[in-house]
């Protein structure tokens, strides 16, 4: 099995981000194990790297990338709701579900299928009982460490919660 091909890789504190795009649209941003950066392969990859690095320097940075349409109608509704959560704030899966009149579990599943983490900030959706919840279809480990780091980077008090 061959390694996935990325048009760029951004090194971040404790992880990396793989960028998939063509010249017109970003098709995916994926969390990766820590590794060296990979130079952008096209102009959109370079712009995506620039915007991710701007976010890493300033969590209030507002993304403006052309994203390839993805997901079901329901998933797009969830992602649109999540995109409205400002940096430094969180909503629970239940709050997001109430806002779109659906079930928290379905919201969690849609979060796990988000192809554009950071740009669509699913890390800002947390569990109601004081836990972080899952992240990118993982319930613990490396992915939750990334979620914890992102929330801390944005100044969320929630990030200080015990593991």
Secondary structure, DSSP 8 states (H G I E B T S, - for coil): ------SEEEEETTEEEEEEE-SS-EEEEEEESS---B--SSHHHHHHHHHHHHHHH-TT------B---S-HHHHHHHHHHHTS-TT--EEHHHHHHHHTS-HHHHHHHHHT-SBTTTS-GGGEE-TTSS---BTTBSSTHHHHHHHHHHHHTT-GGGGS--
